Amino acid sequence: MTGSYPFLKGHGTRNDFVLLPDHDGSVHGDLAAERVRALCDRRGGIGADGVLRVVRRDDRWFMDYRNADGSVAEMCGNGIRVFARHLVDEGLEQTGHPLLIDTRDGVKNVTVDAGADGRDGRVTVDMGVPRLLGATRVAVGERRWDAVHVDVGNPHAVAFVDDLADAGPLREAPDHDPERYPDGVNVEFVVRRGEHHVAMRVHERGSGETQACGTGACAVMVAAAEADGAGPDVDYRVDQPGGPLTIRRTEGGRVLMTGPAVIVARGTTDL
Ligand SMILES: N[C@H](CCC[C@H](N)C(=O)O)C(=O)O
């Protein structure tokens, strides 16, 4: 790929993404990891936690998500809200009815509410049924914690801590069980803030510490609701440095995540 091409910049609770329109796949094809790294570079590039390529696949929109290091991940919760906001803003889809968006973790049902000015309406995503896969351990330096393995389409380890500062600067991936997580893991550190109210930090596989993680917030909610013995249809507030998300687990165990999604810029680049 040579020459300049269009991009957009957007974020969901300050988990930020470069969007690459590529509807028929002719612009970027199989996106090279080095291009993703260049686009996500916060000094030499546009800067983002990940890239969302916008492409048609089998008569649906497919969210081709990549982490900032160029690695591929199954699903991105904040990203799919921004992806859906983009489709609506461009008139490619309408608000108010479920959009079926394809991902590497299957098709997700996403509803974009028309915001006050169409920019900041809330977006609700059916994230499917997260799986609780037992106890594990994570560590940062000399500090170790029990954690809960939760699969949200992508892998998570959720550790309840006394203080979010206990996790330290989180400049490196926390130590984890390589046999349980052969492809790496997103690690969340959580404190209680009240009934059905938690706060978290996350070190994301392939992106480092981010200001928010949608799949991570769902993993945290499920771990907390399980520990609380909470019944279905209880809204949990999950606070993150980038802002709160509302997460609900339905009767059938499906998790609905609701939060903002904003497009902040459009442009062209030749990165
Ligand atoms: N920021 C994303 C998570 C990306 C997951 C990725 N870091 C991985 O699983 O490797 C979210 O909002 O769910």
The ligand as a Tripos MOL2 file, in Angstrom:
@<TRIPOS>MOLECULE
LIG
   13    12     1     0     0
SMALL
NO_CHARGES

@<TRIPOS>ATOM
      1 N1         -9.4750   -2.7090   24.6390 N.3       1 LIG1
      2 C1        -10.2390   -3.8990   24.3100 C.3       1 LIG1
      3 C2         -9.5610   -5.1460   24.7080 C.3       1 LIG1
      4 C3         -8.6880   -5.5600   23.6630 C.3       1 LIG1
      5 C4         -8.2370   -6.9160   24.0030 C.3       1 LIG1
      6 C5         -6.8270   -7.1250   23.5700 C.3       1 LIG1
      7 N2         -5.9000   -6.3580   24.3680 N.3       1 LIG1
      8 C6         -6.5020   -8.5880   23.6740 C.2       1 LIG1
      9 O1         -7.3840   -9.3730   24.0800 O.co2     1 LIG1
     10 O2         -5.3810   -8.9140   23.3430 O.co2     1 LIG1
     11 C7        -11.6210   -3.8630   24.8860 C.2       1 LIG1
     12 O3        -12.1360   -2.7720   25.0580 O.co2     1 LIG1
     13 O4        -12.1840   -4.9520   25.1160 O.co2     1 LIG1
@<TRIPOS>BOND
     1     1     2 1
     2     2     3 1
     3     2    11 1
     4     3     4 1
     5     4     5 1
     6     5     6 1
     7     6     7 1
     8     6     8 1
     9     8     9 2
    10     8    10 1
    11    11    12 2
    12    11    13 1
@<TRIPOS>SUBSTRUCTURE
     1 LIG1         1 GROUP 0 **** ****
